[in-house]
Amino acid sequence: MLGSTHGTLTTDFRARVEACGETPRAAVHSSAAPSADDAVPVDVSGRPLHADVPDLDRFFRPESVAVIGASDAEGRPNTGITRQLIAWAERVGARIHPVHPTRPTVFGLACHASVADLPEQVDLAVLLVSDPLPVIEELADTKVKFAVAFASGFAETGGPGAAAQERLAAAVRRSGLRLLGPNTNLNAFEEFRDDLDGPAIALITQSGHQGRPVYTLQELGIRLSHWAPTGNEADLETSDFISYFAGQPEVGAIACYVEGLKDGRSFLLAADRAARNGVPVVAVKVGRTETGARTAASHTGKLTGADTVVDAAMRQFGVIRVDGLDELQDTAALLARARRPKADGVVVYSISGGTGAHFSDLATEAGLTLPTLSQAKQDELHQWIPPYLNVANPVDNGGHPVGDWRGRKIIDAILADPSVGVLICPITGPFPPMSDKLAQDLVDAAEQTDKLICVIWGSPVGTEDAYRTTLLGSSRVATFRTFGNCITAVRAYLGHHRFAAGYRSPFEDAPRTPSPSYRKAQALMRPGQQLSEHAAKQLLRAYGIRVPREQLVTSAAAAVRAAGLVGYPVVMKASGPQLGHKTELGLVKIGLTSASQIRDAYRELTDIARYENVPLDGILVCQMVERGVEMVVGVTQDDLFGPTVTVGLGGVLVEVLHDAAVRVPPFGEDQARAMLTELRGHALLEGVRGAPPADVDALVEVILRIQRMALEFGDELSELDINPLMVLPRGQGAVALDALAICR
């Protein structure tokens, strides 16, 4: 029996157990989680540096299950759910205990009137009730490990529902159990094929129906090991399941359908764990558009986040983002099953020159590398292919060689080339017997090579024996139905392995203690205020970021003296805590070369400030820096991820062209340099139209120092903007010409 301190279920239990008619989804296996007593390392702002990996073994493989609200009355929603749970428990070897206040038996099993009457401690409680909150409170004393709540009407419905979900989440935290849901369904208890082998896909979805295409991959011979339906994520969330699945030996790839992320930091830590373990994560993340984001929020009741930040964070930690469910299933299937590539080179092999040229154009435009085969290799291929056909890549065999012994010779010769890692053969339609022979040769070759062979079967029918039996019957050939999905999957496959080979967790080097720069800069912060340009530059100077020679003055005579010390020509700017865009107000004067110009400029700037009613702390007399590339580097706060660092072309170009790259700290030098290569205007840094190359090393150093500032200040620094950061010619550094900082 359970312990002696159990309460009884509340009096409205009878009504609640009959009111719920939702449905869940599935999963299966185990991982060792760190001890609860283990000290979790944190960064300088107190945030964890390792993923918290829940021990979900007893969720996916429970020894005992309580079904609260179980029913066998025909026509009741709970009856079908109970029946499916009984079948699932039998498959996983769990003892099942129905709970209902008025039923002595359910489907021939002894039924218990309340949780207190359960004959043993259970691993999993499935709540078939309309209001799970009182049941969670009743379960608190039972030491149950997991619960699943199917009920809807929570955060997905708006204000009152969100408040009800928060009460539920608070009760879960007090109880010590872990909750899946609410607003989940029966997908957690689906039946998986056990006759398939090889690495499997683990599936995570926030909307159950969106996982169906991946689940049905089993009918094509692709193994599925888990299906985690997260629903509204009042407790267990997508990140928990990514962290857990990344440690399961049978999982070859994790496929996710994500409507909103509950916590950005948890997601990054989970993605980092997957990256360190070499497990690819493929995700459809909705919310790219305003309409999509609005729809997602109304469905799951979670933040969608600024999509550019979400996109950048996924790339930064190796999460492969795809757009459609068809891409999700094809890309996840390839990544789960394909071996590590031997080379990045892709060869396109076809029986039609037109087909090969078409596919090659698309593949090259997508960024795949199609190496030109060596002359020796081309000469070898021309032993079996007529000399008038192109075999440089793409390889056109003209058709006839695939019908005899030459077909296999050609395939083997291509695969033997050390520059080739992937062979792609588009078969645009069935043409027996040649297509049948070609498919069989490709399958046979795949069994004897460690390189990837992909086939695109273009027939819309899909019932042909060459497709259904030969190609789909092979666990070594990756078969696609469209050019686009093949290219997306192969690009992801090659990109994932390049990423994994060089991955080092940025959390390993995240600062654990404040730097001397932070202690120096902290005295300059003004909570709730925007700093003046002069004060913002002092903040930068504390972190070793170079600013121009300048002096803050409060009289025309002092301005003239300052200009002599700074050195002509100079720039004069109004400086005050409420000033943002000074140029639009006429509060910047450039190229001043004489004392008279200085006095006139001082008078004009102070007059404009009085007229505009803008308080000043003085006038800045600054060194004029002209020669360089104008960039912008800044920090903003994202609702999901916290501080983010942005780099782009400076001046007005960042606003007009939106040419910027984003990263979420922590990140290393490799990511800082990658930000620059992502910019469409990257060529400006390399030097164009006779301009010298810019000092990229100095720019990277500024990015890393700004990142350190973002990490150390956390949400104390609401916004920081260096615009422009003048990047001087190579070897001469970078200078922050203007800066804006807002303290929270």
C-alpha positions in Angstrom: 0.0 0.0 0.0 1.0 3.6 -0.4 2.0 5.7 2.6 -0.4 6.6 5.4 -0.7 10.3 4.8 -3.0 10.3 1.7 -6.0 12.5 1.4 -9.1 11.5 -0.6 -10.1 12.9 -3.9 -12.3 16.0 -3.8 -16.1 15.7 -4.0 -16.4 16.9 -7.5 -14.2 14.1 -8.8 -17.2 12.2 -10.2 -18.1 15.2 -12.5 -14.5 15.9 -13.5 -13.7 12.4 -14.5 -16.6 12.2 -17.0 -16.0 15.7 -18.5 -12.7 15.2 -20.2 -12.6 14.0 -23.8 -9.2 14.9 -25.2 -6.5 12.6 -26.5 -2.5 12.2 -26.2 0.8 11.1 -28.2 3.9 8.7 -27.6 7.6 7.8 -26.7 9.9 5.0 -25.4 13.4 4.5 -23.4 15.9 5.6 -20.8 18.8 7.8 -19.8 20.9 8.5 -16.7 20.2 11.9 -15.3 22.5 13.8 -13.0 21.8 13.5 -9.3 19.6 16.1 -7.7 22.5 16.8 -5.3 25.0 17.6 -8.0 26.0 21.2 -8.0 24.9 22.8 -11.3 27.6 25.3 -12.6 26.3 28.7 -13.4 27.6 31.7 -15.4 28.4 35.1 -14.2 24.7 36.1 -14.2 23.7 33.0 -12.2 22.2 31.1 -15.2 22.9 27.3 -15.5 25.6 26.1 -17.9 24.3 22.5 -18.3 21.0 21.2 -19.3 18.8 19.8 -16.6 18.1 16.4 -18.0 14.9 14.8 -16.5 15.1 11.1 -15.8 12.2 10.2 -18.1 12.7 6.4 -18.1 9.7 5.8 -15.9 7.6 8.0 -18.1 8.3 6.0 -21.2 8.7 2.6 -19.5 6.6 2.7 -16.3 6.2 -0.3 -14.1 2.8 0.8 -12.9 0.2 3.3 -14.3 -2.9 4.8 -12.6 -5.7 5.9 -15.0 -7.7 8.4 -13.0 -11.1 8.8 -14.5 -11.0 5.4 -16.2 -14.2 4.3 -17.9 -15.6 1.3 -19.9 -19.0 2.8 -20.5 -19.8 2.8 -24.2 -20.0 6.3 -25.8 -17.9 8.0 -23.2 -14.7 9.8 -24.4 -12.7 8.3 -21.6 -13.6 4.8 -22.6 -11.6 4.8 -25.8 -8.7 6.4 -24.0 -8.8 3.8 -21.3 -8.8 1.0 -23.8 -5.8 2.4 -25.6 -3.9 2.9 -22.3 -4.5 -0.7 -21.3 -3.2 -1.9 -24.6 -0.1 0.4 -24.3 0.6 -0.8 -20.7 0.5 -4.4 -21.9 3.1 -3.6 -24.7 5.5 -1.8 -22.3 5.0 -4.3 -19.5 3.3 -2.0 -17.0 0.7 -2.9 -14.4 -2.4 -0.7 -14.8 -4.7 0.5 -12.1 -8.0 2.2 -13.1 -9.3 4.8 -10.7 -13.0 5.9 -10.6 -15.2 6.8 -7.6 -18.2 4.7 -8.6 -16.9 1.7 -10.7 -15.8 -1.6 -9.1 -14.2 -2.7 -12.4 -13.1 -1.2 -15.7 -12.6 -3.6 -18.6 -12.3 -6.5 -16.1 -9.6 -4.8 -14.0 -10.2 -3.9 -10.4 -11.0 -0.2 -10.1 -10.1 1.9 -7.1 -12.3 4.6 -5.7 -9.5 7.1 -5.1 -5.7 7.6 -5.4 -5.4 6.7 -1.7 -6.7 3.3 -2.5 -4.1 2.4 -5.0 -2.3 -0.9 -4.1 1.2 0.4 -4.9 3.2 3.5 -5.7 2.8 4.3 -9.4 5.3 5.7 -11.8 2.7 7.4 -14.1 -0.7 8.9 -13.4 -2.9 9.6 -16.5 -5.5 12.2 -15.6 -8.8 11.8 -17.6 -10.4 14.7 -15.8 -11.6 18.1 -16.9 -9.8 19.9 -14.0 -6.5 18.3 -13.2 -5.5 20.8 -10.4 -7.2 19.0 -7.5 -5.9 15.6 -8.6 -2.4 17.0 -8.8 -2.8 18.1 -5.2 -4.0 14.7 -4.2 -1.1 13.0 -6.0 1.4 15.1 -4.1 1.7 12.7 -1.2 1.9 9.6 -3.4 5.4 10.1 -4.7 4.2 9.5 -8.2 6.9 10.4 -10.7 4.9 11.6 -13.7 1.4 12.7 -14.6 -0.3 13.4 -17.9 -3.1 16.0 -18.2 -5.2 15.9 -21.4 -7.6 18.6 -20.4 -7.8 21.8 -22.5 -9.0 25.3 -21.7 -5.7 26.6 -20.3 -3.2 29.1 -21.7 -4.3 28.4 -25.3 -7.6 30.2 -24.5 -6.1 33.4 -23.2 -6.2 35.3 -19.9 -8.3 33.2 -17.5 -6.9 30.0 -19.0 -3.4 31.2 -18.6 -4.0 32.0 -15.0 -5.5 28.6 -14.4 -2.4 27.0 -16.1 -0.1 29.0 -13.8 -2.0 27.6 -10.8 -1.6 24.2 -12.2 2.1 24.7 -12.8 2.5 26.0 -9.2 0.8 22.9 -7.8 3.1 20.7 -9.9 6.2 22.4 -8.5 4.9 21.9 -5.0 4.1 18.3 -5.6 7.5 17.2 -6.9 6.1 15.2 -9.8 6.6 16.1 -13.4 3.6 16.9 -15.6 3.1 16.4 -19.4 0.4 18.8 -20.7 -2.2 20.1 -20.2 -3.8 20.2 -23.7 -1.9 17.1 -24.8 -3.3 13.9 -26.4 -2.9 10.2 -26.9 0.1 10.3 -29.2 2.3 9.5 -26.2 0.8 6.0 -26.1 0.9 5.1 -29.8 2.1 1.7 -31.0 5.6 1.6 -32.6 6.7 -1.0 -35.0 9.2 -3.4 -33.3 10.4 -5.1 -36.5 12.6 -2.1 -37.7 16.2 -1.7 -36.8 18.9 0.9 -37.1 19.0 4.4 -35.6 15.6 5.8 -34.9 13.9 9.2 -35.0 12.6 10.6 -31.7 9.6 12.9 -32.2 8.6 16.0 -30.2 5.4 17.9 -31.2 3.4 20.7 -29.6 0.5 19.9 -31.9 -0.2 16.2 -32.3 -1.6 16.1 -35.8 1.6 17.8 -37.1 3.6 14.7 -36.1 1.7 12.3 -38.2 3.9 12.5 -41.3 6.9 11.6 -39.2 5.1 8.8 -37.4 4.0 7.2 -40.7 7.6 7.0 -41.8 7.5 3.6 -40.1 5.4 2.4 -43.1 8.5 3.2 -45.3 10.8 1.3 -43.0 12.1 4.2 -40.9 12.2 3.4 -37.2 10.5 5.7 -34.7 11.5 5.3 -31.0 9.7 8.0 -29.1 6.9 10.5 -29.6 6.7 13.2 -26.9 3.6 15.4 -27.1 4.3 18.5 -25.0 1.0 20.4 -25.3 0.9 23.6 -23.3 4.1 22.7 -21.4 3.0 23.8 -18.0 5.9 21.7 -16.7 7.8 19.3 -19.1 8.7 21.2 -22.2 10.4 20.6 -25.6 13.8 21.3 -24.1 13.4 18.5 -21.5 12.7 16.0 -24.2 15.5 17.1 -26.5 18.0 16.8 -23.5 16.6 13.3 -22.7 16.5 12.0 -26.3 20.0 13.3 -26.9 21.3 10.7 -24.4 19.4 7.7 -25.8 21.6 5.2 -27.7 18.9 4.3 -30.2 18.1 7.8 -31.2 19.8 8.9 -34.5 17.9 12.2 -34.9 15.4 14.3 -33.1 12.5 15.8 -35.1 10.5 18.6 -33.6 7.4 20.6 -34.4 7.6 23.8 -32.3 4.9 26.5 -32.0 6.6 28.4 -29.2 9.5 28.0 -26.9 8.8 28.2 -23.2 12.3 29.2 -22.2 15.0 30.2 -24.5 17.9 29.4 -22.2 16.6 25.9 -21.6 16.3 25.4 -25.3 19.9 26.4 -25.9 21.2 24.2 -23.2 19.2 21.2 -24.6 20.5 22.0 -28.2 24.0 22.2 -26.7 23.7 18.8 -25.1 22.5 17.3 -28.4 25.4 19.0 -30.3 27.9 17.7 -27.8 26.5 14.2 -28.2 26.4 14.5 -32.0 22.7 14.0 -32.2 21.1 16.2 -35.0 18.0 18.1 -34.1 15.6 19.0 -37.0 12.8 21.5 -36.3 9.8 23.1 -37.9 9.4 26.3 -35.9 6.2 28.2 -36.8 5.9 32.0 -36.3 8.1 33.3 -39.2 5.3 35.8 -40.1 3.2 38.0 -37.9 0.1 35.9 -38.8 2.0 32.6 -38.0 3.2 34.0 -34.7 -0.3 35.2 -33.7 -1.8 31.8 -34.5 0.9 29.9 -32.6 0.4 32.1 -29.5 -3.3 31.5 -29.5 -2.9 27.8 -29.8 -0.2 27.1 -27.2 -0.3 30.2 -25.1 3.5 30.7 -25.3 5.9 33.3 -26.6 6.9 32.9 -30.1 9.9 35.2 -29.8 11.5 37.4 -32.4 11.9 35.0 -35.3 15.3 36.4 -36.4 16.6 35.6 -33.0 15.1 32.2 -32.9 16.6 31.4 -36.3 20.0 32.7 -35.3 20.0 30.8 -32.0 19.0 27.5 -33.8 21.9 27.9 -36.3 24.3 28.8 -33.6 23.7 25.6 -31.7 23.3 23.4 -34.8 19.5 23.0 -34.8 18.4 22.4 -38.4 15.4 24.5 -39.2 13.1 23.4 -42.0 9.9 24.9 -43.3 7.5 22.0 -43.9 6.5 18.7 -42.5 7.6 16.9 -45.6 11.1 18.4 -45.2 11.0 17.5 -41.5 10.4 13.8 -42.2 12.9 13.5 -45.1 15.7 15.4 -43.4 15.3 13.7 -40.0 15.2 10.3 -41.7 18.4 11.0 -43.6 20.3 12.4 -40.6 19.1 9.5 -38.4 20.3 6.8 -40.8 23.2 8.0 -42.9 26.8 7.5 -41.9 29.3 10.3 -41.5 30.3 11.7 -44.9 33.7 10.9 -46.3 33.8 14.1 -48.3 31.6 17.1 -49.0 31.5 16.6 -52.8 28.2 15.8 -54.5 28.0 14.0 -57.8 24.7 14.0 -59.8 24.3 10.9 -61.9 21.4 10.5 -64.4 20.3 8.9 -67.6 19.3 12.3 -69.0 21.5 15.4 -69.6 18.5 17.7 -69.0 17.7 16.1 -65.7 21.3 16.2 -64.5 21.7 19.9 -65.5 18.4 20.9 -63.8 19.2 19.2 -60.6 22.8 20.5 -60.6 21.6 24.1 -61.0 19.3 23.7 -58.0 21.9 22.0 -55.9 24.6 24.5 -56.6 22.3 27.4 -55.9 21.5 25.8 -52.5 25.2 25.8 -51.7 26.1 22.1 -52.3 29.6 21.5 -53.7 29.6 19.7 -57.1 33.3 19.1 -57.8 34.5 18.6 -61.4 35.7 15.1 -61.7 39.4 14.7 -62.6 40.3 14.0 -66.2 41.5 10.6 -65.2 38.1 9.8 -63.7 36.3 11.2 -66.7 38.5 9.0 -69.0 37.6 6.0 -66.8 33.9 6.7 -67.1 34.1 7.0 -70.8 35.1 3.4 -71.0 31.4 2.7 -70.5 29.7 6.0 -71.4 29.8 7.4 -75.0 32.6 10.0 -75.4 30.2 12.7 -76.6 28.4 12.7 -73.2 29.4 15.0 -70.3 30.8 13.1 -67.3 32.5 16.0 -65.6 29.6 16.3 -63.0 26.8 15.9 -63.6 27.4 12.5 -65.1 25.1 11.7 -68.1 25.2 8.1 -69.1 22.8 8.4 -72.0 20.5 5.7 -70.8 21.6 2.5 -72.4 24.5 1.7 -70.0 22.2 1.3 -67.0 20.5 -1.7 -68.7 23.6 -4.0 -68.6 26.8 -4.7 -66.7 28.1 -1.2 -67.4 25.6 0.4 -65.0 27.2 -0.9 -61.8 30.7 -0.2 -63.1 29.8 3.5 -63.5 28.3 3.8 -60.0 31.3 2.1 -58.4 33.8 4.3 -60.3 32.0 7.5 -59.2 31.9 6.3 -55.6 35.6 5.5 -55.7 36.5 9.1 -56.3 37.9 10.6 -53.0 36.3 14.0 -53.7 32.8 12.4 -53.7 30.9 12.0 -50.5 27.3 11.8 -51.9 26.0 10.3 -55.1 22.5 11.6 -56.1 20.6 9.9 -58.9 17.3 11.6 -60.0 15.0 9.1 -61.7 12.2 11.3 -63.0 9.9 8.5 -64.0 9.7 4.7 -64.3 10.9 3.2 -67.5 11.2 -0.6 -67.0 13.3 -2.5 -67.3 16.1 0.2 -67.2 14.7 2.0 -64.1 14.4 -1.3 -62.3 18.0 -2.3 -63.1 19.3 1.2 -62.2 17.5 1.1 -58.8 18.8 -2.4 -58.0 22.4 -1.4 -59.0 22.2 1.7 -56.7 20.9 -0.5 -53.8 23.6 -3.1 -54.3 26.3 -0.5 -54.5 25.0 1.2 -51.3 25.4 -2.1 -49.4 29.1 -2.1 -50.3 30.1 1.6 -49.9 30.4 3.8 -46.9 29.3 6.8 -49.0 25.7 8.2 -49.2 23.6 7.3 -52.2 20.4 9.3 -52.7 17.6 8.6 -55.2 14.8 10.9 -56.2 11.9 8.8 -57.5 9.9 11.2 -59.5 6.8 9.1 -60.4 3.7 10.6 -58.8 2.2 7.0 -58.7 4.6 5.5 -56.1 3.3 2.0 -56.5 6.1 0.8 -58.8 8.0 -2.2 -57.6 11.4 -0.5 -58.2 10.2 2.2 -55.7 8.1 0.2 -53.2 10.3 -2.9 -53.0 13.8 -2.2 -54.2 14.4 1.4 -53.0 12.2 1.5 -49.9 13.4 -2.0 -49.0 17.0 -0.7 -48.6 18.1 0.8 -45.3 21.2 2.2 -47.0 19.7 4.2 -49.9 18.0 7.5 -49.0 14.9 7.8 -51.3 13.1 11.1 -51.9 10.1 12.1 -54.0 11.1 15.7 -54.8 14.3 17.5 -55.9 13.8 20.2 -53.2 13.5 17.8 -50.3 16.6 15.9 -51.4 18.6 19.0 -51.6 17.4 20.3 -48.3 18.2 17.0 -46.6 21.6 16.5 -48.1 22.6 20.1 -47.3 21.5 19.5 -43.7 23.4 16.2 -43.6 26.7 17.7 -44.8 26.2 20.8 -42.7 25.4 18.9 -39.5 28.6 16.8 -39.8 30.8 19.9 -40.5 29.2 21.6 -37.5 29.5 18.6 -35.2 33.2 18.0 -36.2 34.2 21.5 -35.0 31.7 22.0 -32.2 32.9 23.1 -28.8 30.2 24.1 -26.3 30.3 27.8 -25.7 29.0 27.2 -22.2 32.4 25.7 -21.4 34.1 29.1 -21.7 31.3 31.3 -20.4 32.5 33.7 -17.6 31.8 32.4 -14.1 32.9 35.5 -12.2 32.6 39.2 -12.9 35.6 40.8 -14.7 37.4 44.0 -13.5 35.7 45.7 -16.4 32.3 44.9 -15.0 33.2 46.3 -11.6 34.5 49.5 -13.2 31.5 49.9 -15.5 28.9 49.1 -12.9 29.5 52.5 -11.2 28.5 54.2 -14.5 25.1 52.5 -14.8 21.9 54.5 -14.0 19.0 52.2 -13.4 15.9 53.1 -15.4 17.8 55.7 -17.4 19.3 56.3 -20.8 22.9 57.3 -20.6 24.3 60.2 -22.4 26.7 59.5 -25.3 29.6 60.5 -23.1 28.5 58.2 -20.3 27.8 55.3 -22.8 31.3 55.7 -24.2 32.8 55.6 -20.7 31.0 52.3 -20.3 32.7 51.0 -23.5 36.0 52.3 -22.4 35.7 50.3 -19.2 35.5 47.2 -21.4 38.5 48.1 -23.4 36.6 49.3 -26.5 38.3 52.2 -28.2 36.5 55.5 -28.5 37.7 58.7 -30.2 39.7 61.4 -28.3 37.1 63.7 -26.9 36.2 66.1 -24.2 32.9 67.1 -22.6 32.7 70.9 -22.3 30.2 73.4 -21.0 31.4 76.6 -22.5 32.5 77.9 -25.9 36.0 78.8 -24.6 36.4 75.3 -23.2 35.3 73.9 -26.5 38.1 75.8 -28.3 40.7 74.6 -25.8 39.4 71.0 -26.2 39.6 71.2 -30.0 43.3 72.2 -29.7 43.9 69.2 -27.5 41.9 66.7 -29.6 43.3 68.0 -32.8 41.6 69.5 -35.8 39.4 68.7 -37.7 36.8 67.9 -35.0 33.2 66.9 -34.6 30.9 68.6 -32.1 27.9 66.9 -30.7 25.3 67.6 -28.0 25.4 65.1 -25.2 22.5 64.4 -22.9 20.7 61.5 -21.3 17.5 61.9 -23.4 19.2 62.2 -26.8 18.9 59.4 -29.2 19.1 60.4 -32.9 21.1 63.6 -32.7 21.6 64.1 -36.4 17.8 64.5 -37.1 17.7 67.4 -34.6 20.8 69.1 -36.1 22.8 68.4 -33.0 25.9 67.2 -34.8 28.5 69.4 -36.5 31.4 67.7 -38.4 34.6 68.9 -40.1 35.2 71.9 -37.9 38.7 73.4 -38.5 38.9 76.7 -36.7 38.3 78.4 -33.3 35.5 80.6 -34.9 33.7 77.5 -36.2 34.0 75.9 -32.8 32.4 78.9 -31.1 29.6 79.2 -33.7 28.9 75.5 -33.4 28.8 75.6 -29.6 26.3 78.4 -29.7 24.1 76.7 -32.4 24.1 73.4 -30.6 23.0 74.8 -27.3 20.4 77.0 -28.9 18.8 74.0 -30.7 18.8 72.0 -27.4 17.0 74.9 -25.6 14.5 75.2 -28.4 13.9 71.5 -28.4 13.8 71.4 -24.6 16.5 68.7 -24.5 18.6 68.7 -21.3 22.3 68.5 -21.9 25.2 67.4 -19.8 27.5 69.3 -22.2 28.9 69.4 -25.7 31.3 66.7 -26.9 34.4 67.9 -28.9 35.5 64.7 -30.6 38.4 63.5 -32.8 37.1 63.2 -36.4 37.6 59.7 -37.8 36.9 59.4 -41.5 38.5 56.5 -43.2 36.9 53.1 -42.5 33.9 50.9 -42.8 30.9 51.9 -40.7 29.4 49.1 -38.7 26.9 48.7 -35.9 27.3 46.5 -32.9 24.7 46.3 -30.2 22.9 44.5 -27.4 19.1 44.0 -27.1 16.9 42.0 -24.7 14.9 39.2 -26.3 11.8 38.0 -24.5 12.9 34.4 -24.8 16.7 34.4 -24.9 17.6 37.4 -22.8 20.6 39.5 -24.0 21.4 39.2 -27.7 24.3 40.7 -29.7 23.7 42.2 -33.2 26.2 43.2 -35.8 25.4 44.9 -39.1 26.4 47.6 -41.5 26.4 50.9 -39.7 24.9 54.3 -40.2 21.5 54.3 -41.8 22.2 51.1 -43.8 21.2 48.8 -40.9 17.8 50.4 -40.9 17.3 50.6 -44.6 18.8 47.2 -45.7 18.2 45.2 -42.4 21.6 43.6 -43.1 22.4 42.3 -39.6 23.4 39.1 -37.9 22.4 38.0 -34.4 23.9 35.7 -31.8 22.8 34.7 -28.3 25.6 34.8 -25.7 27.7 32.9 -24.9 29.5 32.4 -28.2 33.2 32.2 -29.3 35.3 33.8 -31.9 34.2 31.4 -34.6 30.6 32.6 -34.2 31.7 36.2 -34.1 33.4 35.7 -37.5 30.5 33.8 -38.8 28.2 36.7 -38.1 30.3 38.9 -40.4 30.2 36.4 -43.3 26.4 36.2 -43.0 26.1 39.9 -43.9 25.2 40.7 -47.5 27.6 43.7 -47.2 30.5 41.5 -46.0 32.5 42.5 -49.1 32.9 46.0 -47.7 35.1 44.6 -45.0 37.3 42.9 -47.5 37.9 46.2 -49.4 36.0 47.3 -52.6 36.7 49.9 -55.3 40.3 50.4 -54.1 39.5 50.7 -50.4 41.9 48.8 -48.2 40.6 45.7 -46.2 39.2 46.6 -42.9 40.6 45.4 -39.5 38.3 42.5 -39.1 40.3 41.1 -36.2 39.6 44.4 -34.3 35.9 44.2 -35.1 35.7 40.6 -33.9 37.4 41.7 -30.6 34.8 44.4 -30.2 32.0 41.9 -30.7 33.5 39.6 -28.1 33.9 42.4 -25.6 30.3 43.5 -26.1 29.2 39.9 -25.6 31.1 39.9 -22.3 29.3 43.1 -21.3 25.9 41.5 -22.2 26.7 38.4 -20.2 27.9 40.3 -17.1 25.1 42.9 -17.0 22.3 40.5 -18.0 19.0 42.3 -18.0 20.5 45.3 -16.2 21.5 46.6 -19.7 18.3 47.0 -21.6 19.9 48.2 -24.8 23.3 49.1 -26.1 24.0 50.5 -29.6 27.4 51.4 -31.1 26.6 53.2 -34.4 28.8 53.7 -36.1 31.7 51.6 -35.1 34.3 52.8 -37.5 36.4 49.8 -38.5 39.7 51.2 -39.7 42.1 49.6 -42.3 43.7 46.4 -41.3 46.0 46.7 -38.3 44.6 50.1 -37.2 41.7 48.9 -35.0 38.1 50.0 -34.6 36.7 53.1 -33.0 33.2 53.6 -31.4 32.1 57.0 -32.8 28.7 57.1 -31.1 27.0 55.0 -28.5 23.6 54.7 -26.8 23.0 52.7 -23.6 19.7 52.2 -21.7 19.8 50.8 -18.2 16.9 48.7 -16.9 
